[in-house]
Amino acid sequence: MASAFIGIIVGAGFASGKEIVQYFTSFGLLGIIGGIVSTVLFAYFGMVLTRIGSRMQTTSHKEAVYKISGKYLGIIVDAVIVITLFSVGVVMIAGAGSNLNQQFGLPPFIGSLLLVVLVFLTVLLNVDRVVAVIGSVTPFLILAVIIVSVYCLTNMSDSFSSLNSVATSIQTPLPNWWVSAINYVSFNIAVGASMSLVMGGAEKDEKAAALGGLVGGLGLGIMILLSHLAIFSKIDVVKDADLPMLAIINDISPILAILMAVVLYGMIFNTAVSMFYSFGARFVRRGTQRFRIFVFGVLIVGFGLSFFGFSALLDFLYPFIGYIGLFLMLTLLIASFRLPEKALRSSK
């Protein structure tokens, strides 16, 4: 569950390093503090999400959201999650096209279309199988981040202090490091809330579910810090790169860069599956023929919108979702002190 939680949240922006530069590295040394703050928040809210899902035996985020938020705030929080699911799903489709285009020179629509097909085939599985698929890809990214971080930190040509001015010269839409850290967590919790609730609902042991969310949040935070330090150490080389992590790995070995491109595609796939699966489960009972038809239709619409381009969609949508996602973070914070009653489970 911890691996799946990381897989849900880590998508094209994180794995490519683009999010890390925007939210952390652009603040230089202060970005390290921002990464620590994000780690603590991810661990806490990850635990809350999976625990509430398990306690309520959630099959869709809708029932949990209205239970913990109330009728009126629930409408706002529900809308935030629905908008996030679809928006990030579209960004992932666009990111899949950009990934294969940059690394292999394929037309963007090929990578995007391939992702649409893979996501549709995956959502035909039940939720346990989906969690297994999502979680299975994550260890490869964790390994890649560790390898890149160790390489960068042991091959630094300058100190972080001397690189700080280069890092802070990078333009970012976020005003300062602490707003950036909170916005990043808020955005990603909005991204992962729906699938995390459903994933927690598939686990009857509430303590195990909570531990999965906690460990997943800690793991995600550690990956943020490692990625930030790796990119920060090479910021003078990769500051203008669209995909900084790939640029670093290309510098290490072109063969490793190809492998990283495949892993990156897998993480994009992870996030896309969780977004569209959860979006479909919000409106149609999962596992039915109507669910499959609904998700197929949504994927087609998302494919069309992906032609706006990965970078343009990410730069506009991510900070916006982060700000509106504060409604969800506040709701979860309150709910963590006022947990809903346990769902009645069938004795059959």
Protein Blocks (a to p, Z undefined) as FASTA:
>chain_A
ZZmmmmmmmcfklmnommmmmmmmmnommlmmmmmmmmmmmmmmmmmmmmmmmmnopabf
klmmmmmnojmlmmmmmmmmmmmmmmmmmmmmmmmmmmmmmmnopafklmmmmmmmmmmm
mmmpcfklmmmmmmmmmmmmmmmmmmmmmmmmmmcfbdfklmmmmmmmpccfbfblklmm
mmmmmmmmmmmmmmmmmmmmmpmblmlmmmmmmmmmmmmmmmmmmmmmmmmmmmmmmmmp
fblmlmmmmmmomklmmmmmmmmmmmmmmmmmmmmmmmmmmmpcghiaklmmmmmmmmmm
mmmmmmnojklmmmmmmmmmmmmmmmmmmmmmmmmmmccddddddfZZ
